[in-house]
Structures are given as structure tokens and as C-alpha cells.
Amino acid sequence: MEFAIRCPNQVVFGWGMIDQLPKFTSGLGRRPLMVTGRSALRASGRLDDILGALSASGAVVALFDQVEAEPSLDTVLRGIETARVHEADVVVAIGGGSALDVGKAIAAVAYADGELAEFHAGREVTGRSLPIVAAPTTSGTGAEVTPNSVLTDRMAGVKASIRGAGLIPRVAIVDPELTVSLPPKETAYTGLDAFTQALEAFISTGASPYSDALALEAIRATGSWLREAVAAGRNREARTQMALGSLLAGLALASARLGLVHGLAHPVGARYALPHGLVCGRFLPAVLAFNQAAAAPRYHRAAQALGLESGTALVPWVTTLCEDLGASMPLSTVGASEADIDALVDPVLSAGSTAYNPRKPTAGDVRELLRQAIDGERPRGQA
Ligand SMILES: [Fe+2]
């Protein structure tokens, strides 16, 4: 048995916990760069409150609020410039996975011993990094605890992670209250990402007893509460369980890695500019069906965590969940065609996540999964 535990120095979880942001930040630096996007948090005025509290604590804050969905390398380079000009000594990232990923990349790359493009091409990020405080406003990526940042090179059309120990936040503040203003569609998509990550970490070839404990609880929390969080965004228990599940899935994947759903999601998401969680939900049922024989004992345990009777019930249950949450449309409806498949196969096979899938896919397998998704077919063997 071999495994590594990679996680922040501190993770604090609880309703209203964001009020402690100034305390944690001031322990790390006096000139924070706050990184965020144009989120629901901002529209609600909550972000201004947080900024005000940080300034009132004596911090000299610079704001970088230009993070877009599925962020680009150019955005990170602009953020690095802002961090250098401000002479930032700590990065505070607040927002969805995109804002956290950009904040992490700025902190790890601004003073690293290499260039962002090299790291995006696969070289590990090394050298000096700024400490990071991360507070998610969605229950999705788990980026508040992971050592990677997913970025898109728009010129090349390549979506990939940069990775390194310096990307792990020093402090993660997981406050479910920050997710209350997230609209239903975003709640559904980000929640599907968290659920997919929990399942993929659990059946990954990199799984260990450590990641299993986290992943199984994440499967239970996200699988049991995602529908309610979408239907009733003000339900405190649903938001709390989703935030917990997302956090635990992030901790699990930081150790165990992921699988073929994420191997597919990055190239497909980049090509058609689709939300990451939507693409996860689009591929999850078919990939689970593909992996069934290779991971049958684990399907039984995952099914039990969801209150299902047997492992064979898992794929139909997940298929219905993804359909109900609006993630099962044919990719042809967003401009995909079978003519695109050739260009997608190699990036899927060479993706870092694909290497941890419990069943090694062939080029033909990937072609078939892409074709089914484009045409909107249900996983094989189902009505
Ligand atoms: Fe993901």
C-alpha cells in the first residue's frame, strides 16, 4: 500500500466561518491580493462586506476580479502582474472553482522558477510561492484543498492542470452559507462535479484507505443532498452537506486522483466551452457503465453509501440523477459532431486523469464514448 496525504495546513468548516477570514489572512501577510470573479456573491453585496472586514483588520488589499468561467492562461498572467505591482504577500481566493484556480496559479507562479506556459505543458511548479487562503462559494471542485489549477490555453484550445505543492492553499475556509446565493443551474452543475469527483476518486487506481474514507462520505453527502440543494437553495442542511461532500471529495482526489470522466471532460469542455460540471454529468453514467466489471466490488460499496441495494443499481441511479439535473443532452445540441471525434481521442487518452481509471480505455473505447455523448445515447445495457 502506498499513498500520500496532500492538504492545507488548516481547513475550517462551518456556517458563517468566513467571518474569520481577516484573522487567518493577517497571520500570513499584510498585503493580500483578493482574487475573485463576477459571482453571485458579489451581486449580493457579501463580497464588499468581506473586503471591508479585511481592510478594517489593517490589511492593504488589492482586488483582481477579472476571473472568467473556465479561466485562461492570459487571466493568470494579468493576475500575476497585479500581484507583483501590489507587492502582495498573500493571495485570498474567493469564488467558484475558476476563481480559486486562478488565485492558486497566481500565488504559485508569480515568483516560481519557470514560466506559466512550461507548467501548463506539464512541468511541475517549483520555487517560491505566496501563501493562499481559499474560500469556495460553490460546492464543486474542491479546489480549496487540491494541488492543481485547471487552466485553458485559448490559442491552442488546450485545457490542462498545472500542479505543484505551492498550489495547495495554506488555509481553506469552507462556509456553506457562501453557497446559498448560487442559482439552481450552477448548483446542479458544480454539484455534479463534486459527485463525479467523489466516485472517480473512490474507484481510482490511486485509491487508498485514506482516500476511500473521504470519498465514500463524499459520495453519500453529495449523492443524497444534491437534488435538495438544487430544488431549495436556502435549505441549510442541503447546502452544508454539499459543502462537506465537495470538501471531502477534494481531499480524496488530491491523494487518489480521478479517472476517465475527467479525462474526457477537459478536452470536451475546452472544445465546446461548456461548464465543467455539465460535461462531468454528461459522461459520468456511460463511464460508470464502462468501468462496471473492473470495479464491481467498489460499486457495491458506493451503492451502499447511497442507500442502494446492490452495485448493479448504481449506474441506473446515476443516469437518472444526471438526466434530472439537465446534464444528459446530446453534445450535438452544442455544436459537436462525429467529425470532431478524431481530434479528441488523443487528448483524452493522454490526460492525467485517464491514467487512474480502473479500466484502461482503448482509442476505440474513447471513440465510442464520444459518439454516444454526441448522439445522446444512454449507457449501453440500459433501457
Ligand atoms: Fe472536476
Boltz pocket constraint, residues with backbone or C-beta under 6 A from the ligand:
constraints:
  - pocket:
      binder: B
      contacts: [[A, 140], [A, 141], [A, 193], [A, 197], [A, 262], [A, 276], [A, 280]]
      max_distance: 6.0
